[in-house]
Amino acid sequence: MAIPVGLAAATESKSTSFRQEPWEEVGRGIELPDGRILDMDDELAERPLPSAHTIEISQFLPATTIDPIY
């Protein structure tokens, strides 16, 4: 598996914050600009569990071999 890694200058601030829903319905959600809450529990439950928290680096490529768009 290859995991491309890149470095880019930030052009604008982007962040996602999670808000706690009522105690009787504790869950994870994102507040949308119109005030509605997008429930993320189902979405996150469908994601496969990671088998490890590490990435093994097998090789580096010369920067000249990578398209500058990336």
All heavy atoms as TSV, in Angstrom:
chain	resi	resn	atom	element	x	y	z
A	1	MET	N	N	0.849	-1.168	0.000
A	1	MET	CA	C	0.000	0.000	0.000
A	1	MET	C	C	0.895	1.231	0.000
A	1	MET	O	O	1.902	1.266	0.675
A	1	MET	CB	C	-0.892	0.018	1.246
A	1	MET	CG	C	-1.639	1.299	1.342
A	1	MET	SD	S	-2.722	1.627	2.766
A	1	MET	CE	C	-2.734	0.233	3.769
A	2	ALA	N	N	0.545	2.232	-0.750
A	2	ALA	CA	C	1.289	3.484	-0.787
A	2	ALA	C	C	0.435	4.576	-0.152
A	2	ALA	O	O	-0.750	4.684	-0.413
A	2	ALA	CB	C	1.628	3.853	-2.216
A	3	ILE	N	N	1.051	5.358	0.691
A	3	ILE	CA	C	0.366	6.484	1.317
A	3	ILE	C	C	1.124	7.740	0.923
A	3	ILE	O	O	2.208	7.991	1.430
A	3	ILE	CB	C	0.330	6.340	2.849
A	3	ILE	CG1	C	-0.392	5.059	3.237
A	3	ILE	CG2	C	-0.333	7.559	3.481
A	3	ILE	CD1	C	-0.362	4.749	4.697
A	4	PRO	N	N	0.590	8.509	-0.024
A	4	PRO	CA	C	1.288	9.726	-0.437
A	4	PRO	C	C	1.239	10.767	0.670
A	4	PRO	O	O	0.230	10.918	1.356
A	4	PRO	CB	C	0.522	10.185	-1.669
A	4	PRO	CG	C	-0.817	9.559	-1.535
A	4	PRO	CD	C	-0.645	8.298	-0.747
A	5	VAL	N	N	2.334	11.445	0.853
A	5	VAL	CA	C	2.430	12.485	1.877
A	5	VAL	C	C	2.911	13.743	1.193
A	5	VAL	O	O	3.837	13.706	0.388
A	5	VAL	CB	C	3.426	12.076	2.986
A	5	VAL	CG1	C	3.579	13.182	4.000
A	5	VAL	CG2	C	2.970	10.789	3.644
A	6	GLY	N	N	2.276	14.841	1.472
A	6	GLY	CA	C	2.683	16.093	0.852
A	6	GLY	C	C	2.634	17.238	1.830
A	6	GLY	O	O	2.076	17.131	2.926
A	7	LEU	N	N	3.237	18.336	1.446
A	7	LEU	CA	C	3.274	19.534	2.263
A	7	LEU	C	C	2.733	20.673	1.423
A	7	LEU	O	O	3.152	20.858	0.278
A	7	LEU	CB	C	4.715	19.822	2.697
A	7	LEU	CG	C	4.946	21.044	3.553
A	7	LEU	CD1	C	4.242	20.878	4.901
A	7	LEU	CD2	C	6.434	21.240	3.760
A	8	ALA	N	N	1.786	21.410	1.956
A	8	ALA	CA	C	1.201	22.523	1.215
A	8	ALA	C	C	0.983	23.693	2.155
A	8	ALA	O	O	0.723	23.515	3.348
A	8	ALA	CB	C	-0.133	22.100	0.605
A	9	ALA	N	N	1.115	24.875	1.623
A	9	ALA	CA	C	0.871	26.080	2.409
A	9	ALA	C	C	-0.632	26.230	2.637
A	9	ALA	O	O	-1.429	25.980	1.739
A	9	ALA	CB	C	1.411	27.295	1.682
A	10	ALA	N	N	-1.008	26.624	3.834
A	10	ALA	CA	C	-2.422	26.821	4.150
A	10	ALA	C	C	-2.906	28.124	3.522
A	10	ALA	O	O	-2.252	29.155	3.622
A	10	ALA	CB	C	-2.614	26.850	5.657
A	11	THR	N	N	-4.036	28.059	2.847
A	11	THR	CA	C	-4.593	29.259	2.228
A	11	THR	C	C	-5.830	29.755	2.965
A	11	THR	O	O	-6.228	30.886	2.810
A	11	THR	CB	C	-4.963	28.992	0.761
A	11	THR	OG1	O	-5.884	27.909	0.706
A	11	THR	CG2	C	-3.723	28.651	-0.050
A	12	GLU	N	N	-6.423	28.890	3.749
A	12	GLU	CA	C	-7.573	29.295	4.546
A	12	GLU	C	C	-7.721	28.333	5.718
A	12	GLU	O	O	-7.238	27.215	5.681
A	12	GLU	CB	C	-8.851	29.335	3.716
A	12	GLU	CG	C	-9.222	28.021	3.066
A	12	GLU	CD	C	-10.423	28.147	2.149
A	12	GLU	OE1	O	-10.241	28.542	0.988
A	12	GLU	OE2	O	-11.534	27.842	2.618
A	13	SER	N	N	-8.364	28.795	6.761
A	13	SER	CA	C	-8.541	27.986	7.957
A	13	SER	C	C	-9.717	27.038	7.776
A	13	SER	O	O	-10.802	27.456	7.374
A	13	SER	CB	C	-8.779	28.885	9.170
A	13	SER	OG	O	-9.026	28.109	10.309
A	14	LYS	N	N	-9.499	25.760	8.033
A	14	LYS	CA	C	-10.570	24.759	7.968
A	14	LYS	C	C	-10.492	23.939	9.251
A	14	LYS	O	O	-9.426	23.497	9.645
A	14	LYS	CB	C	-10.381	23.819	6.780
A	14	LYS	CG	C	-10.457	24.487	5.446
A	14	LYS	CD	C	-11.788	24.256	4.849
A	14	LYS	CE	C	-11.788	24.827	3.445
A	14	LYS	NZ	N	-13.047	24.843	2.859
A	15	SER	N	N	-11.613	23.702	9.869
A	15	SER	CA	C	-11.626	22.852	11.047
A	15	SER	C	C	-13.003	22.211	11.187
A	15	SER	O	O	-13.997	22.724	10.682
A	15	SER	CB	C	-11.285	23.646	12.312
A	15	SER	OG	O	-12.294	24.598	12.575
A	16	THR	N	N	-13.020	21.087	11.839
A	16	THR	CA	C	-14.257	20.382	12.137
A	16	THR	C	C	-14.316	20.217	13.640
A	16	THR	O	O	-13.365	19.740	14.248
A	16	THR	CB	C	-14.270	19.001	11.469
A	16	THR	OG1	O	-14.158	19.181	10.066
A	16	THR	CG2	C	-15.543	18.256	11.793
A	17	SER	N	N	-15.404	20.636	14.223
A	17	SER	CA	C	-15.533	20.458	15.668
A	17	SER	C	C	-16.744	19.564	15.944
A	17	SER	O	O	-17.756	19.642	15.252
A	17	SER	CB	C	-15.698	21.805	16.371
A	17	SER	OG	O	-16.831	22.479	15.874
A	18	PHE	N	N	-16.582	18.699	16.912
A	18	PHE	CA	C	-17.658	17.812	17.317
A	18	PHE	C	C	-18.355	18.431	18.521
A	18	PHE	O	O	-17.718	19.021	19.390
A	18	PHE	CB	C	-17.108	16.430	17.687
A	18	PHE	CG	C	-16.629	15.661	16.489
A	18	PHE	CD1	C	-15.305	15.712	16.096
A	18	PHE	CD2	C	-17.506	14.885	15.747
A	18	PHE	CE1	C	-14.861	15.016	14.989
A	18	PHE	CE2	C	-17.083	14.190	14.634
A	18	PHE	CZ	C	-15.753	14.257	14.259
A	19	ARG	N	N	-19.668	18.295	18.568
A	19	ARG	CA	C	-20.455	18.809	19.690
A	19	ARG	C	C	-21.168	17.653	20.346
A	19	ARG	O	O	-21.614	16.727	19.678
A	19	ARG	CB	C	-21.464	19.832	19.191
A	19	ARG	CG	C	-20.776	21.075	18.633
A	19	ARG	CD	C	-21.772	22.087	18.243
A	19	ARG	NE	N	-22.695	22.334	19.340
A	19	ARG	CZ	C	-23.332	23.459	19.522
A	19	ARG	NH1	N	-23.166	24.444	18.688
A	19	ARG	NH2	N	-24.179	23.608	20.519
A	20	GLN	N	N	-21.294	17.720	21.652
A	20	GLN	CA	C	-21.978	16.660	22.385
A	20	GLN	C	C	-23.482	16.870	22.302
A	20	GLN	O	O	-23.987	17.966	22.533
A	20	GLN	CB	C	-21.532	16.651	23.845
A	20	GLN	CG	C	-22.071	15.467	24.584
A	20	GLN	CD	C	-21.375	15.295	25.913
A	20	GLN	OE1	O	-20.392	15.930	26.186
A	20	GLN	NE2	N	-21.910	14.433	26.727
A	21	GLU	N	N	-24.190	15.816	21.928
A	21	GLU	CA	C	-25.641	15.867	21.853
A	21	GLU	C	C	-26.203	15.608	23.259
A	21	GLU	O	O	-25.462	15.319	24.174
A	21	GLU	CB	C	-26.122	14.811	20.852
A	21	GLU	CG	C	-25.638	15.098	19.432
A	21	GLU	CD	C	-26.003	14.016	18.437
A	21	GLU	OE1	O	-26.553	12.974	18.848
A	21	GLU	OE2	O	-25.730	14.215	17.254
A	22	PRO	N	N	-27.518	15.708	23.457
A	22	PRO	CA	C	-28.093	15.502	24.803
A	22	PRO	C	C	-27.645	14.191	25.442
A	22	PRO	O	O	-27.434	13.186	24.761
A	22	PRO	CB	C	-29.602	15.497	24.543
A	22	PRO	CG	C	-29.780	16.299	23.312
A	22	PRO	CD	C	-28.578	16.035	22.478
A	23	TRP	N	N	-27.486	14.207	26.779
A	23	TRP	CA	C	-26.962	13.055	27.521
A	23	TRP	C	C	-27.697	11.758	27.223
A	23	TRP	O	O	-27.089	10.707	27.122
A	23	TRP	CB	C	-27.006	13.325	29.029
A	23	TRP	CG	C	-25.883	14.196	29.482
A	23	TRP	CD1	C	-25.954	15.535	29.805
A	23	TRP	CD2	C	-24.515	13.830	29.643
A	23	TRP	NE1	N	-24.725	16.008	30.135
A	23	TRP	CE2	C	-23.809	14.974	30.066
A	23	TRP	CE3	C	-23.806	12.652	29.474
A	23	TRP	CZ2	C	-22.449	14.971	30.313
A	23	TRP	CZ3	C	-22.441	12.650	29.739
A	23	TRP	CH2	C	-21.782	13.797	30.146
A	24	GLU	N	N	-29.007	11.825	27.073
A	24	GLU	CA	C	-29.751	10.588	26.833
A	24	GLU	C	C	-29.496	10.040	25.427
A	24	GLU	O	O	-29.835	8.908	25.135
A	24	GLU	CB	C	-31.249	10.770	27.078
A	24	GLU	CG	C	-31.921	11.856	26.278
A	24	GLU	CD	C	-31.831	13.238	26.919
A	24	GLU	OE1	O	-31.277	13.356	28.021
A	24	GLU	OE2	O	-32.312	14.191	26.306
A	25	GLU	N	N	-28.900	10.841	24.576
A	25	GLU	CA	C	-28.578	10.418	23.223
A	25	GLU	C	C	-27.119	10.752	22.893
A	25	GLU	O	O	-26.826	11.339	21.861
A	25	GLU	CB	C	-29.484	11.120	22.219
A	25	GLU	CG	C	-30.950	10.814	22.389
A	25	GLU	CD	C	-31.801	11.591	21.392
A	25	GLU	OE1	O	-31.253	12.118	20.421
A	25	GLU	OE2	O	-33.019	11.661	21.615
A	26	VAL	N	N	-26.210	10.383	23.788
A	26	VAL	CA	C	-24.809	10.733	23.581
A	26	VAL	C	C	-24.323	10.143	22.266
A	26	VAL	O	O	-24.526	8.964	21.976
A	26	VAL	CB	C	-23.930	10.232	24.748
A	26	VAL	CG1	C	-22.456	10.442	24.442
A	26	VAL	CG2	C	-24.303	10.953	26.026
A	27	GLY	N	N	-23.733	10.971	21.445
A	27	GLY	CA	C	-23.231	10.534	20.155
A	27	GLY	C	C	-22.277	11.565	19.594
A	27	GLY	O	O	-22.004	12.590	20.219
A	28	ARG	N	N	-21.769	11.286	18.426
A	28	ARG	CA	C	-20.866	12.222	17.765
A	28	ARG	C	C	-21.582	12.819	16.574
A	28	ARG	O	O	-22.208	12.114	15.784
A	28	ARG	CB	C	-19.595	11.500	17.319
A	28	ARG	CG	C	-18.717	11.151	18.513
A	28	ARG	CD	C	-17.611	10.270	18.071
A	28	ARG	NE	N	-18.191	8.933	17.884
A	28	ARG	CZ	C	-17.501	7.830	17.748
A	28	ARG	NH1	N	-16.200	7.873	17.731
A	28	ARG	NH2	N	-18.087	6.665	17.606
A	29	GLY	N	N	-21.472	14.119	16.442
A	29	GLY	CA	C	-22.122	14.799	15.337
A	29	GLY	C	C	-21.406	16.085	14.996
A	29	GLY	O	O	-20.605	16.584	15.770
A	30	ILE	N	N	-21.694	16.599	13.814
A	30	ILE	CA	C	-21.132	17.858	13.357
A	30	ILE	C	C	-22.289	18.825	13.154
A	30	ILE	O	O	-23.307	18.478	12.547
A	30	ILE	CB	C	-20.382	17.667	12.018
A	30	ILE	CG1	C	-19.229	16.701	12.203
A	30	ILE	CG2	C	-19.895	18.995	11.476
A	30	ILE	CD1	C	-18.547	16.325	10.898
A	31	GLU	N	N	-22.139	20.041	13.674
A	31	GLU	CA	C	-23.181	21.041	13.476
A	31	GLU	C	C	-23.011	21.681	12.103
A	31	GLU	O	O	-21.940	22.174	11.760
A	31	GLU	CB	C	-23.122	22.118	14.555
A	31	GLU	CG	C	-24.259	23.110	14.435
A	31	GLU	CD	C	-24.292	24.118	15.573
A	31	GLU	OE1	O	-23.372	24.123	16.404
A	31	GLU	OE2	O	-25.244	24.904	15.607
A	32	LEU	N	N	-24.070	21.640	11.311
A	32	LEU	CA	C	-24.060	22.227	9.981
A	32	LEU	C	C	-24.325	23.726	10.084
A	32	LEU	O	O	-24.844	24.202	11.105
A	32	LEU	CB	C	-25.128	21.551	9.110
A	32	LEU	CG	C	-24.954	20.039	8.929
A	32	LEU	CD1	C	-26.144	19.450	8.179
A	32	LEU	CD2	C	-23.651	19.738	8.207
A	33	PRO	N	N	-23.975	24.494	9.055
A	33	PRO	CA	C	-24.178	25.948	9.119
A	33	PRO	C	C	-25.611	26.369	9.435
A	33	PRO	O	O	-25.831	27.409	10.055
A	33	PRO	CB	C	-23.793	26.417	7.707
A	33	PRO	CG	C	-22.837	25.390	7.224
A	33	PRO	CD	C	-23.306	24.093	7.829
A	34	ASP	N	N	-26.599	25.545	9.051
A	34	ASP	CA	C	-27.992	25.907	9.327
A	34	ASP	C	C	-28.458	25.469	10.719
A	34	ASP	O	O	-29.614	25.607	11.062
A	34	ASP	CB	C	-28.919	25.340	8.255
A	34	ASP	CG	C	-28.942	23.815	8.218
A	34	ASP	OD1	O	-28.293	23.178	9.077
A	34	ASP	OD2	O	-29.608	23.261	7.324
A	35	GLY	N	N	-27.527	24.924	11.546
A	35	GLY	CA	C	-27.860	24.544	12.917
A	35	GLY	C	C	-28.236	23.089	13.109
A	35	GLY	O	O	-28.300	22.616	14.245
A	36	ARG	N	N	-28.521	22.372	12.014
A	36	ARG	CA	C	-28.834	20.948	12.149
A	36	ARG	C	C	-27.582	20.183	12.553
A	36	ARG	O	O	-26.472	20.619	12.304
A	36	ARG	CB	C	-29.376	20.381	10.829
A	36	ARG	CG	C	-30.729	20.913	10.432
A	36	ARG	CD	C	-31.218	20.309	9.125
A	36	ARG	NE	N	-30.284	20.666	8.048
A	36	ARG	CZ	C	-29.862	19.826	7.116
A	36	ARG	NH1	N	-30.285	18.572	7.083
A	36	ARG	NH2	N	-29.024	20.221	6.174
A	37	ILE	N	N	-27.776	19.014	13.190
A	37	ILE	CA	C	-26.662	18.162	13.595
A	37	ILE	C	C	-26.596	16.962	12.654
A	37	ILE	O	O	-27.586	16.261	12.465
A	37	ILE	CB	C	-26.836	17.652	15.053
A	37	ILE	CG1	C	-26.918	18.827	16.022
A	37	ILE	CG2	C	-25.709	16.696	15.418
A	37	ILE	CD1	C	-25.636	19.604	16.179
A	38	LEU	N	N	-25.434	16.742	12.057
A	38	LEU	CA	C	-25.200	15.582	11.206
A	38	LEU	C	C	-24.629	14.482	12.087
A	38	LEU	O	O	-23.538	14.610	12.626
A	38	LEU	CB	C	-24.220	15.935	10.079
A	38	LEU	CG	C	-23.810	14.796	9.153
A	38	LEU	CD1	C	-25.032	14.227	8.433
A	38	LEU	CD2	C	-22.781	15.279	8.159
A	39	ASP	N	N	-25.401	13.391	12.273
A	39	ASP	CA	C	-25.001	12.281	13.135
A	39	ASP	C	C	-23.861	11.509	12.481
A	39	ASP	O	O	-24.003	10.997	11.380
A	39	ASP	CB	C	-26.197	11.361	13.380
A	39	ASP	CG	C	-25.912	10.248	14.354
A	39	ASP	OD1	O	-24.747	10.057	14.751
A	39	ASP	OD2	O	-26.872	9.551	14.725
A	40	MET	N	N	-22.725	11.412	13.156
A	40	MET	CA	C	-21.555	10.746	12.597
A	40	MET	C	C	-21.361	9.333	13.135
A	40	MET	O	O	-20.500	8.608	12.652
A	40	MET	CB	C	-20.294	11.564	12.902
A	40	MET	CG	C	-20.263	12.918	12.217
A	40	MET	SD	S	-20.237	12.799	10.422
A	40	MET	CE	C	-18.647	12.058	10.156
A	41	ASP	N	N	-22.143	8.899	14.120
A	41	ASP	CA	C	-21.954	7.576	14.711
A	41	ASP	C	C	-22.090	6.458	13.683
A	41	ASP	O	O	-21.268	5.552	13.636
A	41	ASP	CB	C	-22.917	7.339	15.872
A	41	ASP	CG	C	-22.462	8.033	17.145
A	41	ASP	OD1	O	-21.232	8.180	17.327
A	41	ASP	OD2	O	-23.318	8.425	17.941
A	42	ASP	N	N	-23.120	6.496	12.831
A	42	ASP	CA	C	-23.301	5.456	11.819
A	42	ASP	C	C	-22.157	5.466	10.818
A	42	ASP	O	O	-21.632	4.428	10.433
A	42	ASP	CB	C	-24.632	5.619	11.090
A	42	ASP	CG	C	-25.820	5.362	12.000
A	42	ASP	OD1	O	-25.647	4.649	13.011
A	42	ASP	OD2	O	-26.908	5.882	11.709
A	43	GLU	N	N	-21.764	6.671	10.394
A	43	GLU	CA	C	-20.672	6.810	9.430
A	43	GLU	C	C	-19.369	6.256	10.009
A	43	GLU	O	O	-18.649	5.511	9.353
A	43	GLU	CB	C	-20.493	8.294	9.077
A	43	GLU	CG	C	-19.340	8.601	8.170
A	43	GLU	CD	C	-19.601	8.268	6.717
A	43	GLU	OE1	O	-20.770	8.159	6.323
A	43	GLU	OE2	O	-18.611	8.117	5.987
A	44	LEU	N	N	-19.081	6.580	11.249
A	44	LEU	CA	C	-17.840	6.109	11.863
A	44	LEU	C	C	-17.882	4.616	12.153
A	44	LEU	O	O	-16.857	3.935	12.077
A	44	LEU	CB	C	-17.562	6.902	13.145
A	44	LEU	CG	C	-17.263	8.388	12.928
A	44	LEU	CD1	C	-17.212	9.122	14.261
A	44	LEU	CD2	C	-15.972	8.585	12.157
A	45	ALA	N	N	-19.061	4.072	12.452
A	45	ALA	CA	C	-19.184	2.643	12.745
A	45	ALA	C	C	-18.910	1.796	11.504
A	45	ALA	O	O	-18.463	0.654	11.615
A	45	ALA	CB	C	-20.578	2.341	13.281
A	46	GLU	N	N	-19.166	2.347	10.314
A	46	GLU	CA	C	-18.934	1.612	9.077
A	46	GLU	C	C	-17.472	1.557	8.676
A	46	GLU	O	O	-17.083	0.770	7.833
A	46	GLU	CB	C	-19.732	2.250	7.939
A	46	GLU	CG	C	-21.229	2.100	8.111
A	46	GLU	CD	C	-22.006	2.846	7.034
A	46	GLU	OE1	O	-21.382	3.372	6.089
A	46	GLU	OE2	O	-23.239	2.900	7.147
A	47	ARG	N	N	-16.648	2.410	9.268
A	47	ARG	CA	C	-15.226	2.445	8.931
A	47	ARG	C	C	-14.525	1.243	9.530
A	47	ARG	O	O	-14.807	0.841	10.655
A	47	ARG	CB	C	-14.571	3.718	9.453
A	47	ARG	CG	C	-15.203	4.972	8.925
A	47	ARG	CD	C	-14.762	5.194	7.506
A	47	ARG	NE	N	-15.424	6.365	6.958
A	47	ARG	CZ	C	-15.758	6.477	5.710
A	47	ARG	NH1	N	-15.512	5.527	4.873
A	47	ARG	NH2	N	-16.339	7.545	5.267
A	48	PRO	N	N	-13.598	0.635	8.782
A	48	PRO	CA	C	-12.860	-0.502	9.336
A	48	PRO	C	C	-11.943	-0.043	10.463
A	48	PRO	O	O	-11.434	1.076	10.449
A	48	PRO	CB	C	-12.047	-1.011	8.143
A	48	PRO	CG	C	-11.942	0.158	7.226
A	48	PRO	CD	C	-13.197	0.976	7.433
A	49	LEU	N	N	-11.780	-0.902	11.444
A	49	LEU	CA	C	-10.883	-0.586	12.548
A	49	LEU	C	C	-9.438	-0.672	12.067
A	49	LEU	O	O	-9.069	-1.596	11.356
A	49	LEU	CB	C	-11.092	-1.558	13.714
A	49	LEU	CG	C	-12.447	-1.481	14.389
A	49	LEU	CD1	C	-12.573	-2.578	15.441
A	49	LEU	CD2	C	-12.634	-0.123	15.034
A	50	PRO	N	N	-8.620	0.282	12.465
A	50	PRO	CA	C	-7.218	0.210	12.060
A	50	PRO	C	C	-6.522	-0.954	12.757
A	50	PRO	O	O	-6.818	-1.266	13.905
A	50	PRO	CB	C	-6.639	1.546	12.519
A	50	PRO	CG	C	-7.549	2.003	13.611
A	50	PRO	CD	C	-8.912	1.439	13.280
A	51	SER	N	N	-5.621	-1.611	12.048
A	51	SER	CA	C	-4.905	-2.738	12.639
A	51	SER	C	C	-3.663	-2.285	13.382
A	51	SER	O	O	-3.119	-3.018	14.182
A	51	SER	CB	C	-4.529	-3.752	11.560
A	51	SER	OG	O	-3.732	-3.122	10.583
A	52	ALA	N	N	-3.197	-1.081	13.100
A	52	ALA	CA	C	-2.018	-0.549	13.766
A	52	ALA	C	C	-2.057	0.968	13.709
A	52	ALA	O	O	-2.763	1.552	12.898
A	52	ALA	CB	C	-0.754	-1.070	13.093
A	53	HIS	N	N	-1.290	1.571	14.565
A	53	HIS	CA	C	-1.228	3.030	14.592
A	53	HIS	C	C	0.120	3.505	14.055
A	53	HIS	O	O	0.568	4.584	14.396
A	53	HIS	CB	C	-1.446	3.545	16.008
A	53	HIS	CG	C	-2.818	3.250	16.522
A	53	HIS	ND1	N	-3.927	3.976	16.156
A	53	HIS	CD2	C	-3.264	2.294	17.357
A	53	HIS	CE1	C	-4.993	3.478	16.755
A	53	HIS	NE2	N	-4.621	2.456	17.486
A	54	THR	N	N	0.734	2.716	13.230
A	54	THR	CA	C	2.029	3.075	12.665
A	54	THR	C	C	1.999	2.894	11.153
A	54	THR	O	O	1.184	2.156	10.622
A	54	THR	CB	C	3.164	2.192	13.232
A	54	THR	OG1	O	2.891	0.831	12.916
A	54	THR	CG2	C	3.272	2.339	14.739
A	55	ILE	N	N	2.891	3.587	10.496
A	55	ILE	CA	C	3.055	3.460	9.058
A	55	ILE	C	C	4.500	3.063	8.809
A	55	ILE	O	O	5.418	3.716	9.292
A	55	ILE	CB	C	2.755	4.785	8.334
A	55	ILE	CG1	C	1.314	5.199	8.562
A	55	ILE	CG2	C	3.063	4.678	6.852
A	55	ILE	CD1	C	0.977	6.565	8.022
A	56	GLU	N	N	4.687	1.994	8.076
A	56	GLU	CA	C	6.033	1.554	7.741
A	56	GLU	C	C	6.439	2.200	6.424
A	56	GLU	O	O	5.743	2.074	5.412
A	56	GLU	CB	C	6.074	0.039	7.598
A	56	GLU	CG	C	7.456	-0.490	7.291
A	56	GLU	CD	C	7.465	-2.003	7.155
A	56	GLU	OE1	O	6.685	-2.678	7.850
A	56	GLU	OE2	O	8.251	-2.490	6.335
A	57	ILE	N	N	7.561	2.910	6.438
A	57	ILE	CA	C	8.064	3.557	5.230
A	57	ILE	C	C	8.982	2.576	4.529
A	57	ILE	O	O	9.986	2.139	5.083
A	57	ILE	CB	C	8.812	4.858	5.563
A	57	ILE	CG1	C	7.838	5.827	6.239
A	57	ILE	CG2	C	9.429	5.457	4.310
A	57	ILE	CD1	C	8.481	7.073	6.768
A	58	SER	N	N	8.635	2.222	3.295
A	58	SER	CA	C	9.439	1.238	2.569
A	58	SER	C	C	10.416	1.896	1.603
A	58	SER	O	O	11.444	1.315	1.279
A	58	SER	CB	C	8.544	0.252	1.828
A	58	SER	OG	O	7.723	0.943	0.910
A	59	GLN	N	N	10.085	3.096	1.111
A	59	GLN	CA	C	11.001	3.781	0.206
A	59	GLN	C	C	10.624	5.249	0.065
A	59	GLN	O	O	9.509	5.634	0.361
A	59	GLN	CB	C	11.001	3.126	-1.162
A	59	GLN	CG	C	9.694	3.266	-1.909
A	59	GLN	CD	C	9.739	2.625	-3.296
A	59	GLN	OE1	O	10.807	2.366	-3.810
A	59	GLN	NE2	N	8.581	2.374	-3.875
A	60	PHE	N	N	11.584	6.040	-0.373
A	60	PHE	CA	C	11.359	7.433	-0.717
A	60	PHE	C	C	11.609	7.581	-2.213
A	60	PHE	O	O	12.439	6.871	-2.780
A	60	PHE	CB	C	12.321	8.351	0.051
A	60	PHE	CG	C	12.000	8.454	1.506
A	60	PHE	CD1	C	12.631	7.638	2.428
A	60	PHE	CD2	C	11.064	9.373	1.966
A	60	PHE	CE1	C	12.343	7.734	3.775
A	60	PHE	CE2	C	10.766	9.474	3.306
A	60	PHE	CZ	C	11.411	8.649	4.219
A	61	LEU	N	N	10.902	8.488	-2.839
A	61	LEU	CA	C	11.093	8.751	-4.261
A	61	LEU	C	C	11.734	10.119	-4.433
A	61	LEU	O	O	11.447	11.042	-3.672
A	61	LEU	CB	C	9.758	8.735	-4.997
A	61	LEU	CG	C	8.976	7.435	-4.971
A	61	LEU	CD1	C	7.615	7.636	-5.611
A	61	LEU	CD2	C	9.737	6.341	-5.679
A	62	PRO	N	N	12.561	10.276	-5.458
A	62	PRO	CA	C	13.099	11.610	-5.749
A	62	PRO	C	C	11.953	12.561	-6.097
A	62	PRO	O	O	11.011	12.175	-6.802
A	62	PRO	CB	C	14.005	11.390	-6.954
A	62	PRO	CG	C	14.266	9.917	-6.998
A	62	PRO	CD	C	13.090	9.260	-6.359
A	63	ALA	N	N	12.018	13.769	-5.623
A	63	ALA	CA	C	10.955	14.745	-5.872
A	63	ALA	C	C	10.736	14.981	-7.357
A	63	ALA	O	O	9.617	15.283	-7.788
A	63	ALA	CB	C	11.274	16.061	-5.172
A	64	THR	N	N	11.766	14.802	-8.165
A	64	THR	CA	C	11.642	15.038	-9.606
A	64	THR	C	C	10.784	13.982	-10.301
A	64	THR	O	O	10.355	14.182	-11.425
A	64	THR	CB	C	13.032	15.060	-10.268
A	64	THR	OG1	O	13.715	13.853	-9.955
A	64	THR	CG2	C	13.845	16.252	-9.781
A	65	THR	N	N	10.508	12.850	-9.629
A	65	THR	CA	C	9.694	11.804	-10.246
A	65	THR	C	C	8.204	11.978	-9.939
A	65	THR	O	O	7.392	11.216	-10.431
A	65	THR	CB	C	10.125	10.405	-9.768
A	65	THR	OG1	O	9.891	10.302	-8.372
A	65	THR	CG2	C	11.581	10.142	-10.082
A	66	ILE	N	N	7.861	12.989	-9.165
A	66	ILE	CA	C	6.471	13.220	-8.757
A	66	ILE	C	C	5.929	14.435	-9.478
A	66	ILE	O	O	6.564	15.488	-9.516
A	66	ILE	CB	C	6.368	13.404	-7.228
A	66	ILE	CG1	C	6.928	12.172	-6.534
A	66	ILE	CG2	C	4.947	13.672	-6.803
A	66	ILE	CD1	C	7.089	12.318	-5.059
A	67	ASP	N	N	4.757	14.310	-10.072
A	67	ASP	CA	C	4.111	15.413	-10.775
A	67	ASP	C	C	3.962	16.589	-9.812
A	67	ASP	O	O	3.443	16.430	-8.699
A	67	ASP	CB	C	2.748	14.962	-11.278
A	67	ASP	CG	C	2.075	15.962	-12.198
A	67	ASP	OD1	O	2.357	17.177	-12.082
A	67	ASP	OD2	O	1.277	15.535	-13.033
A	68	PRO	N	N	4.403	17.798	-10.183
A	68	PRO	CA	C	4.338	18.962	-9.294
A	68	PRO	C	C	2.924	19.291	-8.803
A	68	PRO	O	O	2.766	19.945	-7.782
A	68	PRO	CB	C	4.880	20.112	-10.161
A	68	PRO	CG	C	5.664	19.449	-11.231
A	68	PRO	CD	C	5.032	18.105	-11.455
A	69	ILE	N	N	1.902	18.832	-9.494
A	69	ILE	CA	C	0.526	19.104	-9.059
A	69	ILE	C	C	0.249	18.488	-7.688
A	69	ILE	O	O	-0.597	18.934	-6.951
A	69	ILE	CB	C	-0.503	18.629	-10.113
A	69	ILE	CG1	C	-1.898	19.204	-9.843
A	69	ILE	CG2	C	-0.601	17.127	-10.127
A	69	ILE	CD1	C	-2.060	20.611	-10.299
A	70	TYR	N	N	0.993	17.421	-7.363
A	70	TYR	CA	C	0.806	16.762	-6.075
A	70	TYR	C	C	1.687	17.370	-5.024
A	70	TYR	O	O	1.652	17.086	-3.894
A	70	TYR	CB	C	1.072	15.260	-6.201
A	70	TYR	CG	C	0.105	14.597	-7.138
A	70	TYR	CD1	C	0.550	14.045	-8.333
A	70	TYR	CD2	C	-1.243	14.547	-6.858
A	70	TYR	CE1	C	-0.338	13.444	-9.219
A	70	TYR	CE2	C	-2.124	13.947	-7.746
A	70	TYR	CZ	C	-1.663	13.413	-8.901
A	70	TYR	OH	O	-2.531	12.825	-9.777
